[in-house]
Amino acid sequence: MEQKENKNVLNIDIPADVMDGVYSNMTVVSHSQEEFVIDFVRLVPGSNKARVKSRVVMSPVNAKRTLAALQENLMKYEAQYGSIKLPERKQAGTIIAPFKAEA
């Protein structure tokens, strides 16, 4: 029997220096017509200084797909571990309500 190659499989290589990840306890999102910029920030408690640890720039389509993937995984997380309680916000910002991802 002939084996068919699965063309939908994507092998992703993670370099050793990226494997450990970057800790972030705050994100800052900005955008233009062409791209979204997500800064992953580390804010040290008790300090008024924060440092961008990583910056990701992506297309609007990829940003929407990323948001959909995060929403799906948050729903799975809460189904398994319970609802995530957000502390009262002290700074300006908006929490995006669930949306219908069509990207």
C-alpha positions in Angstrom: 0.0 0.0 0.0 1.3 3.4 -1.0 1.8 5.9 1.9 0.5 9.4 1.2 2.4 12.3 2.6 0.4 14.6 4.8 0.9 18.0 3.4 -1.0 19.7 6.3 1.8 18.8 8.8 4.1 21.7 9.6 7.3 20.8 11.4 8.4 23.8 13.5 12.0 24.1 14.7 12.5 25.9 18.0 16.1 27.1 18.5 17.6 26.3 21.9 17.8 30.0 22.8 14.1 30.4 22.2 13.0 27.2 23.9 12.9 28.6 27.4 10.6 31.4 26.4 10.3 34.9 27.7 8.3 35.9 30.8 5.9 38.8 30.4 3.4 40.1 32.9 2.0 42.9 30.7 1.4 43.4 27.0 1.1 46.6 24.9 -0.7 46.3 21.6 -0.6 48.9 18.8 -1.4 48.9 15.1 -1.3 50.6 11.8 -3.3 49.8 8.7 -0.6 47.2 7.6 0.5 45.6 10.9 -0.1 44.9 14.6 2.8 45.3 17.1 2.6 43.4 20.4 5.2 44.3 23.0 5.6 41.7 25.8 6.7 43.6 28.8 8.2 42.7 32.2 7.0 45.0 35.0 8.8 44.5 38.3 6.4 44.8 41.2 7.0 48.0 43.2 8.8 49.7 40.3 7.6 52.3 37.9 9.9 51.1 35.1 9.0 48.4 32.6 11.1 46.8 29.9 10.0 45.3 26.6 11.3 41.7 26.6 10.0 40.8 23.2 8.3 42.5 20.3 6.2 40.6 17.7 5.0 42.3 14.5 2.3 40.6 12.5 -0.2 41.2 9.7 -3.8 42.0 10.6 -4.9 38.5 9.4 -2.3 36.8 11.5 -3.3 39.0 14.5 -6.9 37.9 14.2 -5.9 34.2 13.9 -3.7 34.6 17.0 -6.6 36.2 18.9 -8.9 33.3 17.9 -6.3 30.8 19.0 -5.9 32.5 22.3 -9.6 32.6 22.9 -10.0 28.9 22.0 -7.2 28.0 24.4 -8.5 30.2 27.2 -11.9 28.5 26.8 -10.3 25.1 27.1 -8.2 26.2 30.1 -11.3 27.6 31.9 -13.2 24.4 31.1 -10.5 22.4 32.8 -9.3 24.6 35.6 -12.2 27.1 36.2 -12.8 30.7 35.4 -9.8 33.1 35.4 -10.6 36.1 37.6 -9.2 39.4 36.4 -8.2 41.9 39.1 -9.8 45.3 38.8 -8.0 47.4 36.2 -6.1 50.5 37.5 -4.9 51.6 34.1 -6.7 52.5 30.9 -7.3 49.6 28.6 -10.0 47.6 27.0 -10.8 43.9 27.3 -12.1 42.6 24.0 -15.3 40.7 24.1 -15.5 37.4 22.3 -15.9 37.7 18.6 -16.6 35.5 15.7 -13.2 34.7 14.1 -13.5 34.4 10.4 -9.8 34.8 9.3 
